[in-house]
Amino acid sequence: MTAIATPRRVAARAAGHAARRRRSLTVRIVLAAGLVGVLWMWWATVPATFTTTPASVATTVGELSGMLGAYLVCAQVLLIARVPWFERAVGLDRLVSWHRSLGASVVFLVITHVVFMVVGGELLDKAMPWDEFVSMLQSYPDMLTALIGTIAFLVVGLSSARWIRSKLSYEVWYWLHVTTYVAVFLTFFHQLSGGAHFVGEPVNRILWIALYLGTAAAVLTWRFVLPTMDAWRHRMRVEAVIQEAEGVSSVWLSGHRLGDLGVRGGNFMNFRFLAWGHLLTAHPYSVSRLPSDGYLRITVGALGDHSTRLAGLKKGTLVFAEGPFGHFTADRASRSRILLIAGGAGIGPIRALAEELADRGAQPVVLYRAHSTAHLALLAELQAMRGVIVVPAPGRRGELGYDPLDVPAMQNFIPALRDWEAFICGPEGMADRAELTLRELGMPGRFIHREELSMS
């Protein structure tokens, strides 16, 4: 095989990986520092008598949990605000994962805040819980809007639970999450007007307002203003929709100066098609052919309502594209022997990645899994690429009598896989199976790269 990893390239990529790890650590430190700052704001203004009675302890716990929950909501929003520095440091897929993981903590803190504030007031006033709750609604400032916002937070959090999420369409789930912005707005004024650590504390108020204004500015800038400007600059439109295989279609897009997008093989973008059934939501799709001569292409499997409706797009449909995103690129390759494993709709990014690797002088091997030969999209293109070796593996395991991704088959397919590097993209079950096999065959985890097909 033609070597791709010269000593200079290996050193450059190692330096790049180290820089990304440092930036990722910096993001964690920044978020942790904010959390410490919130704790400091609480501690600096908490009364010395906060442990003297059960009522004061409960109230203090409620106030602290509310402040921490409010901060983590801002952190959640910032993680998916498309801030370039965050995305370059961590990658959008990991940012989305962090965003999800914070969701349970936010729900827990919101519930803790409400329960302990009610319990604290109940112990102090010697009232029944419901009576105390009604009394708080009537006596605390901006409580009605805060209650509506809190309910919205809980609904959004519950909608992300695995079982509930599986019952919702992407569109319903998406618009439920959009209400988070409304919830943040509704609860913000209550925090300032009713929060014991902000009333009469000008420094805390200024810092809290700065946190929320900064979060709002990031969202407006990178999720609305700049994407709209880019959409006008590139004026992207649907050029054609072509069925590539059973359940897989390609959408060709034309536009102005598409090369300026900076798309790399393996990148994905968020696409919003200005057509009925597509206008209200943006979906992430990987690029299967890099911009060239004013065109680029995405190849999409019919995995849900939105992706299924792509086949009905009309020529000339306007497109808003946001990105590119993702670290599933050739820059991560640091070994001379590269195995690309694709399954289903994962062939799109793998195809673009194979082309870029081949252009760099590598001879990547593509292992292409599919249910049947009728599902092998873009196969002819891959086979026609100079320097790319393609091994189709169609058929279900029951029909074949074995799994092409199991240890014996992979070991027979490529001996000494421990010395290779792998890029995997496909359905979660397939990707899990492939990664487990590669690890069992001795390939270190740092040389196994994966791309998820869904960012929701």
MOSUL-V432919 format. One record per backbone hydrogen bond with DSSP energy under -0.5 kcal/mol. NH is the residue of the N-H (numbers start at 1). CO is the residue of the C=O. If there is no record, write none. Layout:
[[NH CO] [NH CO]]
//
This chain:
[[6 4] [10 6] [11 7] [12 8] [13 9] [14 10] [15 11] [16 12] [17 13] [18 14] [19 15] [20 16] [21 17] [22 18] [23 19] [24 20] [25 21] [26 22] [27 23] [28 24] [29 25] [30 26] [31 27] [32 28] [33 29] [34 30] [35 31] [36 32] [37 33] [38 34] [39 35] [40 36] [41 37] [42 38] [43 39] [44 40] [45 41] [45 42] [46 42] [50 47] [52 49] [57 53] [58 54] [59 55] [60 56] [61 57] [62 58] [63 59] [64 60] [65 61] [66 62] [67 63] [68 64] [69 65] [70 66] [71 67] [72 68] [73 69] [74 70] [75 71] [76 72] [77 73] [78 74] [79 75] [80 76] [80 77] [81 78] [83 78] [87 83] [88 84] [89 85] [90 86] [91 86] [91 87] [95 91] [96 92] [97 93] [98 94] [99 95] [100 96] [101 97] [102 98] [103 99] [103 100] [104 100] [105 101] [106 102] [107 103] [108 104] [109 105] [110 106] [111 107] [112 108] [113 109] [114 110] [115 111] [116 112] [117 113] [118 114] [119 115] [120 116] [121 117] [122 118] [123 119] [124 120] [125 121] [126 122] [127 122] [132 128] [133 129] [134 130] [135 131] [136 132] [137 133] [138 134] [139 135] [140 136] [143 140] [146 142] [147 143] [148 144] [149 145] [150 146] [151 147] [152 148] [153 149] [154 150] [155 151] [156 152] [157 153] [158 154] [159 155] [160 156] [160 157] [161 158] [165 161] [166 162] [167 163] [167 164] [168 164] [168 165] [173 169] [174 170] [175 171] [176 172] [177 173] [178 174] [179 175] [180 177] [181 178] [182 178] [183 179] [184 180] [185 181] [186 182] [187 183] [188 184] [189 185] [191 187] [192 188] [193 189] [194 190] [195 190] [195 191] [198 195] [199 195] [201 198] [205 201] [206 202] [207 203] [208 204] [209 205] [210 206] [211 207] [212 208] [213 209] [214 210] [215 211] [216 212] [217 213] [218 214] [219 215] [220 216] [221 217] [222 218] [223 219] [224 220] [225 220] [226 221] [228 224] [229 225] [230 226] [231 227] [232 228] [233 229] [234 230] [235 231] [236 319] [237 254] [238 317] [239 252] [240 252] [242 250] [244 242] [244 248] [245 248] [246 374] [248 245] [249 300] [250 242] [251 298] [252 240] [252 250] [253 296] [254 237] [255 294] [256 234] [260 257] [261 258] [262 259] [266 287] [267 264] [268 325] [269 285] [270 322] [271 269] [271 283] [272 320] [274 318] [275 273] [278 275] [279 275] [281 278] [283 271] [285 269] [287 267] [288 297] [289 297] [292 295] [295 292] [296 253] [297 289] [298 251] [299 286] [300 249] [302 247] [303 301] [308 304] [309 305] [310 306] [310 307] [311 308] [312 309] [313 310] [316 238] [317 314] [319 236] [320 272] [321 319] [322 270] [324 268] [325 268] [329 327] [332 329] [333 330] [338 336] [339 421] [340 338] [340 365] [341 339] [341 423] [342 340] [342 367] [343 425] [344 369] [346 343] [347 344] [348 345] [350 346] [351 347] [352 348] [353 349] [354 350] [355 351] [356 352] [357 353] [358 354] [359 355] [360 356] [361 358] [362 357] [365 338] [366 364] [366 389] [367 340] [367 365] [368 366] [368 391] [369 342] [369 367] [370 393] [375 372] [376 373] [377 375] [379 376] [382 378] [383 379] [384 380] [385 381] [385 382] [388 385] [389 364] [389 387] [390 388] [391 366] [392 390] [393 368] [395 370] [400 396] [401 397] [402 397] [404 402] [406 403] [410 406] [411 407] [412 408] [413 409] [414 410] [419 416] [420 417] [421 337] [422 447] [423 339] [424 449] [425 341] [426 451] [431 427] [432 428] [433 429] [434 430] [435 431] [436 432] [437 433] [438 434] [439 435] [440 436] [441 437] [442 439] [443 438] [444 442] [447 444] [448 445] [449 422] [449 447] [451 424]]
//
